[in-house]
Amino acid sequence: MIKKSDYYNYFKAIITVLVVIGHAARMFSGHGALLIENNYYINIINNLIYGFHMPAFMLMSGCVYYYCINDLGKYKNDLDFVLKKMKRLLFPYIFFGIFYVGPILVIFGFTKYGYFEYLFKGLLLMLESRHLWFLMYLFIYLVASQFLIKKMNIRSIYFVIIFSVIVSFLNIPYLSDLCYYFSFFTLGLYFNDKYNTIFKENNIRKYYIIISVICYIVLVSLNIVKIRFITAIFGIIFMMYIISNKNIFDKIKKAKFYTIILKYSMGLYLFHPMIIYVFDYYFESILNPYMLFILSIIISLTLSLIFTKIVYLCRLNIILGETIKISETKKMWLIFLVEWFNKIWNNEKSKGGNKNEKNWIKK
């Protein structure tokens, strides 16, 4: 059985790649930012991915949160937790919305709004925040969990899941979608708690995979919004079990691409959609649909990783919601230098008078 923390990272890496593929396929579904002619086969890929990928992302985010609380004993200080998540999620939401997503949408005509109108309606009111919605929703879920869910017993949490699912069926602006994804985030608690039981080695696993994939394909083909929760559940079950093979995981874990995706996942998520939009904008009339689809995935992955690397090299980690990591050796030197200057400063102050200070400077 794969270690819990490794499995979560593994799951996150695969979902991140699926998000990129899904955004590339979305352009051929009639619902993309650019009106490209529908393609039947690429749209099948779009439907299969969009049926479960963001609910799966939310479920895994919930798993990681509850893993940090229950398994690692983190997040004891509520205020400190909120401040850290503001930096981790809200700062990238604001920064990328103002300086990256907004300008590209307006310049290339991917939105009906002007720039400042987009900042208010698209970003602040979240009417067209594009992929950035995930950051805002996740922040809301984390804060709600920190102050409410974390303090509930397991039965109360089941009630929250059921209530969220029921509200998600109602056509209430903002609230329905908010509750829909919150149900998956909260399911992360159950998944994290029952991890060892779910992935216990047995012969039933292959039947779970077969049943879930058949049900998922049937439900996706029906394309009924009212049963999207059930559709996503079957898709998640299929993915959970299909990637739980330890032998396959051990091979993938050694791959350099896997390590890179994990390391640059935040930047990859933030940068890639606009790259796909712009690439398709310039090449949709030149390339055939299949070549456009494949190249948009490759180009967006490559450039997103390059842009993220540049951000790290320029020490601008803050725009990705990350803190600049300083090695222990550098920390020791910084502490030494601060203490040294502080000691000199205090000595000179104790001597008193500007005259003594000037004499010391000359020496």
Secondary structure as GFF3:
##gff-version 3
##sequence-region A 1 363
A	DSSP	alpha_helix	4	26	.	.	.	ID=ss1
A	DSSP	alpha_helix	40	50	.	.	.	ID=ss2
A	DSSP	alpha_helix	53	66	.	.	.	ID=ss3
A	DSSP	pi_helix	67	71	.	.	.	ID=ss4
A	DSSP	alpha_helix	78	85	.	.	.	ID=ss5
A	DSSP	pi_helix	86	90	.	.	.	ID=ss6
A	DSSP	alpha_helix	91	96	.	.	.	ID=ss7
A	DSSP	pi_helix	97	101	.	.	.	ID=ss8
A	DSSP	alpha_helix	102	107	.	.	.	ID=ss9
A	DSSP	alpha_helix	115	117	.	.	.	ID=ss10
A	DSSP	pi_helix	118	124	.	.	.	ID=ss11
A	DSSP	three_ten_helix	130	132	.	.	.	ID=ss12
A	DSSP	alpha_helix	133	147	.	.	.	ID=ss13
A	DSSP	three_ten_helix	149	151	.	.	.	ID=ss14
A	DSSP	alpha_helix	154	168	.	.	.	ID=ss15
A	DSSP	alpha_helix	175	193	.	.	.	ID=ss16
A	DSSP	alpha_helix	195	198	.	.	.	ID=ss17
A	DSSP	alpha_helix	205	222	.	.	.	ID=ss18
A	DSSP	three_ten_helix	225	227	.	.	.	ID=ss19
A	DSSP	alpha_helix	228	242	.	.	.	ID=ss20
A	DSSP	alpha_helix	246	253	.	.	.	ID=ss21
A	DSSP	alpha_helix	256	263	.	.	.	ID=ss22
A	DSSP	alpha_helix	265	283	.	.	.	ID=ss23
A	DSSP	alpha_helix	289	313	.	.	.	ID=ss24
A	DSSP	three_ten_helix	317	320	.	.	.	ID=ss25
A	DSSP	alpha_helix	328	351	.	.	.	ID=ss26
A	DSSP	alpha_helix	354	362	.	.	.	ID=ss27
###
